[in-house]
Amino acid sequence: MNKKFARLSTPYLYWLYILALFPALFMFVLMFLDIPEGLDVSNGLKFTLDNFKQLTEPSTLIAFGNSFLYAFIATILSIVFGYLVAFRLFRSKFKNKFLVLVILILPMWTNILLRTESLAGFLNSNGNVVLSLLGIESADFDLLGTPFAVIFGLFVTYVPFMVMPIFNSLEKIDKSIEEAALDLGLTHTQKFFKVILPMSSKGIVTGSIMVFLPCLSGFAIPEILGRGNIVLIGNVIEASFKNMSYTIGSLLAVIILVVILLSIFVVSKIDKEGETLL
């Protein structure tokens, strides 16, 4: 069985090397090179560490700071909302809970640009449902281009990544443990905070990383909902490559890649058997 699986997985491993590993190695090399504007390499390539000075530029520091801040806020909101949804589904008597999960993640199968443009129509002055629900006249008030719009977009887009691992961790809790907690005199509130919440912490950690990372590195949502007023590190990387500043773009991309790899390492240590992802 293992040999058969190895043979079947071989083509996918080759694609992984071609589409992920080689580009990552190429960017790692580029970040240490001095490439003149216009990609004129007639005089050869030179090794340099000057590219790292870009990390101390105020614009880069602001972009990194905003990226971590917005990703953190979106992740906290996703934990609160995602846990409520996952716990409600966990306690429901609905037999086909998997169908509900599929419905929750169904929007993830559509193109992120389409989803983000839909959110833009939801938040602009002509269709501002958020303000209308609050009873505020929104004709002259546009939420687009504000931090709220970007954080709201990140939250709405990636919260399904929080629901699934939390629900999976809740599903694996033995009901006899809950019954034993009640038999020992715990109230339902105490049972939740002392038994259920700690036992579902793996799902919270996994979901947090699954939400935080795309929020940190994405550029489509801040580009569309931020209207150029909100610049995150993903936008800086995109602009660097568009302007042919490949060395700077590669440097910033490698930093994000390192953060992603460290996060994957943390998840693998916390959830060694992948229980929250199944």
ABEGO torsion letter per residue (X at the ends): XAAAAAAAAAAAAAAAAAAAAAAAAAAAAAAABBBBBGGBAAAEBBBBAAAAAAAABAAAAAAAAAAAAAAAAAAAAAAAAAAAAAAAAAABABABAAAAAAAAAAAAABBAAAAAAAAAAAABAAABAAAAAAGBBAAABBABGBAAAAAAAAAAAAAAAAAAAAAAAAAABBAAAAAAAAAAGBBAAAAAAAAAAAAAAAAAAAAAAAAAAAAAABAAAAAAAAGGABBBAAAAAAAAAAAGBAAAAAAAAAAAAAAAAAAAAAAAAABAAGAAAX
